[in-house]
Amino acid sequence: LWGLICLFCVWQDGSGKLSRVVRVGTRKSQLARIQTDSVADKLKELFPELSLEIVAMSTLGDKILDTALSKIGEKSLFTKELENALERNEVDLVVHSLKDLPTTLPAGFTIGAVLKRENPHDAVVLHPKHVGKTLETLPENSVIGTSSLRRAAQLKKRFSHLLFKDIRGNLNTRLKKLDEKEDFAAIILAAAGLGRMGWENRIGQVLGPEDCMYAVGQGALAVEVRSRDVDILEMVSVLHDPETVLRCIAERAFLRHLVVCLSVCLSACLSVCLPLYLTGAVYSLDGSDSLKETMQTSVSSDAVDERVQHVGVTATRIPGEAQDGAERLGVDLAKLLLSKGAKEILTVARQLNDAR
């Protein structure tokens, strides 16, 4: 109780404006800092009186670099340490790549803002000696680096003449591994991350949905806050992009329903556009077995939402019925895939991955 009293005593001045330093948590990587700085700049533009302090830290996913992400066994690889700092009141909000956030957040936390999505697709970055080629034209048995089971499963099916090998590290590290050695002919990275780093010129090929469907939440930034911090939640809510919010609610609902039913979701991915047409798919590890379906729904925009979370997202400025419709779409699509055999595909994929 005393902590809450102190919080509200220092939070507002007589005018009702934010009047203390707001601490923003982030990972230490260059990309994470660029993303966090972009969010901080938007907040300062909207709230000129705001004072922000950036608090950078390393996460488990940053520290363990010799093991494939799918083998570490921790669901919150890039978020847990940041959420621990949020829980201890060491930071007031945290900036994440939305695709790194689990669909079920720890108690007391919520996603207070989902910013406008940038290019959600994956991109091919080629070794200098292969510039001008595409995945289709690379030589037989060329090695492609990716740390994502989702990417590898789809690309193995589409480009059977290629080999796929795990590669870890931040963007800088992976590009260095690509350029300075000849272990990889190309690596697969998120186009949005390359764009934020100013490295669009390294993109040799953007992968459309016919080649590789993107991950849930990919391309969007999220701001995570404590649910009880009403003032901060209200402040960051102005950053919500309504179209991106509805898309990502549908995507996260799809993924969460698969995870709830299967304990793990190894290769689920989807794309969605407004009006809400949602395409979802699941793949075996080698891509040889897959299911893909599309559903659609219409959403209402009449009523203003109450403070209700939808797959971890609180968006009071976006009509609640629209959010409900987006969440139902994701769940219904997951149920459709499960009814057609998704559980069997993903169960086998999990067993094979555990045995590797």
C-alpha positions as CSV (number, residue, x, y, z in Angstrom):
1,L,0.0,0.0,0.0
2,W,2.8,2.5,0.9
3,G,4.5,1.8,-2.5
4,L,1.2,2.7,-4.3
5,I,0.8,5.8,-2.2
6,C,4.3,7.0,-3.0
7,L,3.8,6.2,-6.7
8,F,0.8,8.5,-7.0
9,C,2.4,11.2,-4.8
10,V,5.4,11.6,-7.1
11,W,3.6,10.9,-10.4
12,Q,1.6,14.0,-11.0
13,D,2.2,17.7,-10.5
14,G,-0.6,20.2,-9.9
15,S,-1.5,20.4,-13.6
16,G,-2.0,16.6,-13.8
17,K,1.0,16.2,-16.1
18,L,3.6,13.6,-15.7
19,S,6.3,15.0,-13.5
20,R,9.0,12.4,-12.7
21,V,11.6,10.5,-14.6
22,V,10.1,7.6,-16.5
23,R,12.5,4.7,-16.8
24,V,12.4,2.7,-20.0
25,G,13.8,-0.9,-20.1
26,T,15.4,-2.4,-23.1
27,R,17.9,-5.0,-24.3
28,K,21.5,-3.9,-24.9
29,S,21.8,-4.8,-28.6
30,Q,22.1,-2.0,-31.1
31,L,18.8,-2.9,-32.7
32,A,17.0,-2.9,-29.4
33,R,18.4,0.5,-28.5
34,I,17.3,1.9,-31.9
35,Q,13.8,0.5,-31.4
36,T,13.6,1.9,-27.9
37,D,14.9,5.3,-28.9
38,S,12.3,5.5,-31.6
39,V,9.5,4.9,-29.0
40,A,11.1,7.4,-26.6
41,D,11.2,10.0,-29.4
42,K,7.5,9.5,-30.1
43,L,6.7,9.9,-26.4
44,K,8.8,13.0,-26.1
45,E,7.1,14.5,-29.2
46,L,3.7,13.8,-27.7
47,F,4.6,14.8,-24.1
48,P,7.3,17.5,-24.3
49,E,7.5,17.8,-20.5
50,L,8.3,14.1,-20.1
51,S,11.7,13.1,-18.8
52,L,12.9,9.6,-19.9
53,E,15.8,7.4,-18.8
54,I,16.9,4.4,-20.8
55,V,17.9,1.3,-18.8
56,A,19.6,-1.3,-20.9
57,M,20.2,-5.0,-19.8
58,S,21.0,-8.4,-21.2
59,T,18.5,-11.2,-21.4
60,L,18.9,-15.0,-21.3
61,G,18.6,-15.1,-25.1
62,D,21.5,-12.6,-25.4
63,K,23.7,-14.6,-23.1
64,I,23.2,-18.2,-24.4
65,L,24.6,-18.1,-28.0
66,D,25.9,-21.7,-28.4
67,T,22.4,-23.4,-28.3
68,A,19.5,-23.3,-30.7
69,L,16.7,-21.1,-29.4
70,S,14.2,-24.0,-29.7
71,K,16.5,-26.2,-27.4
72,I,16.9,-23.7,-24.5
73,G,13.4,-24.5,-23.2
74,E,12.6,-21.0,-21.9
75,K,9.5,-19.3,-23.3
76,S,10.6,-15.8,-22.4
77,L,14.2,-15.8,-23.8
78,F,14.3,-12.1,-24.6
79,T,11.8,-10.7,-22.1
80,K,12.2,-12.3,-18.7
81,E,14.9,-10.1,-17.3
82,L,13.1,-7.0,-18.5
83,E,9.9,-8.1,-16.9
84,N,11.8,-8.9,-13.7
85,A,13.0,-5.3,-13.6
86,L,9.4,-4.1,-14.3
87,E,8.2,-6.2,-11.4
88,R,10.8,-4.8,-9.1
89,N,9.9,-1.2,-10.1
90,E,13.4,-0.7,-11.5
91,V,11.8,0.4,-14.8
92,D,8.3,1.8,-15.6
93,L,7.9,0.4,-19.1
94,V,9.7,-1.9,-21.5
95,V,10.0,-1.9,-25.3
96,H,10.0,-5.2,-27.0
97,S,9.7,-6.7,-30.5
98,L,6.2,-8.0,-30.2
99,K,7.1,-11.4,-31.7
100,D,9.4,-12.0,-28.7
101,L,6.5,-11.6,-26.2
102,P,4.6,-14.8,-25.1
103,T,0.9,-14.7,-25.8
104,T,0.3,-15.1,-22.0
105,L,2.0,-12.4,-19.9
106,P,2.9,-12.7,-16.2
107,A,0.2,-11.6,-13.8
108,G,0.2,-7.8,-13.4
109,F,1.6,-6.9,-16.8
110,T,0.0,-5.8,-20.0
111,I,0.9,-4.6,-23.5
112,G,0.0,-0.9,-23.3
113,A,0.9,-0.1,-26.9
114,V,1.4,-1.8,-30.2
115,L,3.0,0.6,-32.6
116,K,2.4,0.7,-36.4
117,R,3.8,-2.4,-38.0
118,E,6.7,-2.1,-40.4
119,N,7.5,-4.7,-43.1
120,P,6.6,-8.0,-41.4
121,H,8.3,-10.3,-44.0
122,D,11.5,-12.2,-43.8
123,A,14.5,-11.2,-46.0
124,V,17.5,-13.0,-47.5
125,V,20.9,-11.5,-46.9
126,L,23.5,-13.0,-49.2
127,H,27.2,-13.6,-48.8
128,P,29.1,-11.0,-50.9
129,K,30.1,-13.7,-53.5
130,H,26.4,-14.5,-54.1
131,V,25.1,-11.0,-54.5
132,G,22.5,-10.9,-57.3
133,K,21.2,-14.5,-56.6
134,T,18.0,-15.6,-54.9
135,L,17.3,-18.7,-52.9
136,E,16.0,-20.3,-56.0
137,T,19.2,-19.7,-58.0
138,L,21.8,-20.5,-55.2
139,P,23.9,-23.6,-56.0
140,E,22.8,-27.0,-54.8
141,N,23.6,-27.7,-51.1
142,S,24.2,-24.0,-50.3
143,V,23.9,-23.5,-46.6
144,I,21.4,-21.0,-45.3
145,G,21.6,-19.7,-41.7
146,T,18.5,-19.2,-39.6
147,S,17.8,-19.6,-35.9
148,S,14.1,-20.0,-36.6
149,L,12.3,-23.4,-36.9
150,R,9.4,-21.6,-38.6
151,R,11.6,-20.2,-41.3
152,A,13.6,-23.4,-41.8
153,A,10.5,-25.6,-42.0
154,Q,8.9,-23.5,-44.7
155,L,12.0,-22.9,-46.7
156,K,13.0,-26.6,-46.7
157,K,9.7,-27.4,-48.4
158,R,10.0,-24.5,-50.9
159,F,13.7,-24.8,-51.7
160,S,14.7,-28.5,-51.3
161,H,18.1,-28.0,-52.9
162,L,19.3,-25.9,-50.0
163,L,20.7,-26.9,-46.6
164,F,19.7,-25.1,-43.4
165,K,21.9,-24.5,-40.3
166,D,21.4,-22.7,-37.0
167,I,23.0,-19.3,-36.6
168,R,22.8,-17.3,-33.3
169,G,23.7,-13.8,-32.2
170,N,22.4,-10.3,-32.7
171,L,22.1,-8.8,-36.2
172,N,25.6,-7.4,-36.1
173,T,27.1,-10.8,-35.1
174,R,25.1,-12.8,-37.7
175,L,26.1,-10.5,-40.5
176,K,29.7,-10.7,-39.4
177,K,29.5,-14.5,-39.4
178,L,28.1,-14.3,-42.9
179,D,30.5,-11.9,-44.4
180,E,33.8,-12.9,-42.8
181,K,33.6,-16.7,-43.3
182,E,32.2,-18.9,-46.0
183,D,30.0,-21.1,-43.8
184,F,26.8,-19.6,-45.1
185,A,25.7,-18.7,-48.6
186,A,22.9,-16.5,-47.1
187,I,21.1,-15.9,-43.8
188,I,17.4,-15.1,-43.2
189,L,16.5,-12.1,-41.1
190,A,13.5,-9.9,-40.4
191,A,13.2,-7.2,-43.0
192,A,11.9,-4.8,-40.3
193,G,15.1,-5.2,-38.2
194,L,17.3,-4.6,-41.2
195,G,15.3,-1.5,-42.1
196,R,15.6,-0.1,-38.6
197,M,19.4,-0.6,-38.6
198,G,19.6,1.2,-42.0
199,W,20.8,-1.9,-43.8
200,E,18.1,-2.1,-46.5
201,N,20.9,-2.3,-49.1
202,R,21.9,-5.8,-47.7
203,I,18.5,-7.2,-48.6
204,G,18.9,-9.5,-51.6
205,Q,15.3,-10.9,-51.6
206,V,12.2,-10.3,-49.6
207,L,10.2,-13.5,-49.0
208,G,6.6,-13.3,-49.8
209,P,3.9,-15.5,-48.1
210,E,4.2,-18.1,-50.9
211,D,7.8,-18.7,-49.8
212,C,7.7,-18.0,-46.0
213,M,4.8,-16.8,-43.9
214,Y,6.0,-14.4,-41.2
215,A,5.8,-14.9,-37.5
216,V,3.1,-13.7,-35.1
217,G,3.6,-10.1,-34.3
218,Q,6.7,-9.7,-36.6
219,G,7.5,-6.1,-37.6
220,A,5.6,-4.5,-34.7
221,L,7.0,-3.0,-31.5
222,A,5.2,-3.4,-28.2
223,V,5.4,-1.4,-24.9
224,E,4.8,-3.5,-21.8
225,V,3.8,-1.9,-18.5
226,R,2.4,-2.8,-15.1
227,S,-1.4,-3.1,-15.3
228,R,-1.9,-1.1,-12.1
229,D,0.0,1.9,-13.4
230,V,-3.0,3.7,-14.9
231,D,-1.1,6.9,-15.7
232,I,1.6,5.2,-17.6
233,L,-0.9,2.9,-19.4
234,E,-2.9,6.0,-20.4
235,M,0.3,7.8,-21.6
236,V,1.6,5.0,-23.8
237,S,-1.9,4.1,-25.2
238,V,-1.6,7.0,-27.6
239,L,1.0,5.0,-29.5
240,H,-1.4,2.3,-30.4
241,D,-1.9,1.8,-34.2
242,P,-5.5,0.5,-34.4
243,E,-5.0,-1.6,-37.6
244,T,-1.8,-3.2,-36.2
245,V,-3.5,-3.9,-32.9
246,L,-6.4,-5.8,-34.5
247,R,-4.0,-7.8,-36.7
248,C,-1.8,-8.7,-33.8
249,I,-4.7,-9.7,-31.5
250,A,-5.9,-12.1,-34.2
251,E,-2.4,-13.5,-34.7
252,R,-1.7,-13.9,-31.0
253,A,-5.1,-15.5,-30.3
254,F,-4.3,-18.0,-33.1
255,L,-0.9,-18.9,-31.6
256,R,-2.1,-19.0,-28.0
257,H,-4.9,-21.4,-28.7
258,L,-2.4,-23.7,-30.4
259,V,0.0,-23.4,-27.5
260,V,-2.8,-24.1,-25.0
261,C,-3.8,-27.2,-26.9
262,L,-0.3,-28.5,-27.6
263,S,1.9,-27.2,-24.9
264,V,4.3,-26.0,-27.6
265,C,3.9,-24.5,-31.0
266,L,7.0,-25.1,-33.1
267,S,6.1,-23.8,-36.6
268,A,3.0,-21.7,-36.5
269,C,2.8,-18.5,-38.6
270,L,0.3,-16.4,-40.3
271,S,-0.6,-13.2,-42.2
272,V,-3.6,-11.0,-41.7
273,C,-5.0,-7.9,-43.4
274,L,-8.0,-5.6,-42.9
275,P,-10.9,-6.4,-43.3
276,L,-9.8,-9.3,-41.1
277,Y,-8.7,-12.1,-43.4
278,L,-6.4,-14.4,-41.4
279,T,-4.2,-17.1,-42.9
280,G,-2.6,-19.6,-40.6
281,A,-0.3,-22.6,-41.1
282,V,1.5,-25.2,-39.1
283,Y,4.5,-27.2,-40.5
284,S,6.5,-30.3,-39.6
285,L,10.2,-29.7,-38.9
286,D,11.3,-30.5,-42.5
287,G,8.3,-28.8,-44.1
288,S,7.1,-32.0,-45.7
289,D,3.8,-32.0,-43.8
290,S,1.7,-28.9,-43.4
291,L,-1.7,-27.4,-43.0
292,K,-2.8,-24.0,-44.1
293,E,-6.3,-22.3,-43.9
294,T,-7.8,-18.9,-44.3
295,M,-10.8,-17.4,-42.4
296,Q,-12.4,-13.9,-42.3
297,T,-14.6,-11.9,-40.1
298,S,-16.3,-8.5,-40.0
299,V,-15.7,-6.3,-36.9
300,S,-17.9,-3.6,-35.3
301,S,-16.5,-0.2,-34.3
302,D,-19.4,1.2,-32.4
303,A,-18.5,0.9,-28.7
304,V,-15.4,2.1,-26.8
305,D,-13.5,-0.7,-25.0
306,E,-13.4,-1.0,-21.3
307,R,-10.0,-1.9,-19.6
308,V,-10.0,-5.5,-20.8
309,Q,-7.0,-7.4,-22.0
310,H,-7.0,-9.3,-25.3
311,V,-4.2,-11.9,-25.5
312,G,-2.1,-9.5,-23.3
313,V,-3.0,-6.3,-25.1
314,T,-4.9,-3.4,-23.4
315,A,-6.2,-0.9,-25.9
316,T,-8.9,1.3,-24.4
317,R,-9.0,3.6,-27.4
318,I,-9.9,0.8,-29.8
319,P,-13.5,-0.5,-29.9
320,G,-13.9,-3.6,-27.7
321,E,-16.2,-5.3,-30.2
322,A,-13.5,-5.0,-32.9
323,Q,-10.9,-6.5,-30.5
324,D,-13.3,-9.3,-29.6
325,G,-13.9,-10.1,-33.2
326,A,-10.2,-10.2,-34.0
327,E,-9.5,-12.6,-31.0
328,R,-12.4,-14.9,-32.1
329,L,-11.0,-15.0,-35.6
330,G,-7.6,-16.2,-34.3
331,V,-9.1,-18.8,-32.0
332,D,-11.5,-20.1,-34.7
333,L,-8.7,-20.5,-37.2
334,A,-6.6,-22.4,-34.7
335,K,-9.6,-24.7,-34.0
336,L,-10.1,-25.3,-37.7
337,L,-6.4,-26.3,-38.1
338,L,-6.6,-28.5,-35.0
339,S,-9.7,-30.3,-36.4
340,K,-7.7,-31.1,-39.6
341,G,-4.7,-32.6,-37.9
342,A,-2.5,-29.7,-36.7
343,K,-2.1,-31.4,-33.3
344,E,-0.5,-34.5,-34.8
345,I,1.9,-32.4,-37.0
346,L,3.1,-30.3,-34.1
347,T,3.3,-33.2,-31.6
348,V,5.6,-35.1,-34.0
349,A,7.6,-31.9,-34.6
350,R,8.0,-31.3,-30.9
351,Q,9.2,-34.9,-30.3
352,L,11.7,-34.7,-33.2
353,N,13.0,-31.3,-31.9
354,D,13.4,-32.7,-28.4
355,A,15.4,-35.7,-29.7
356,R,17.9,-33.6,-31.7
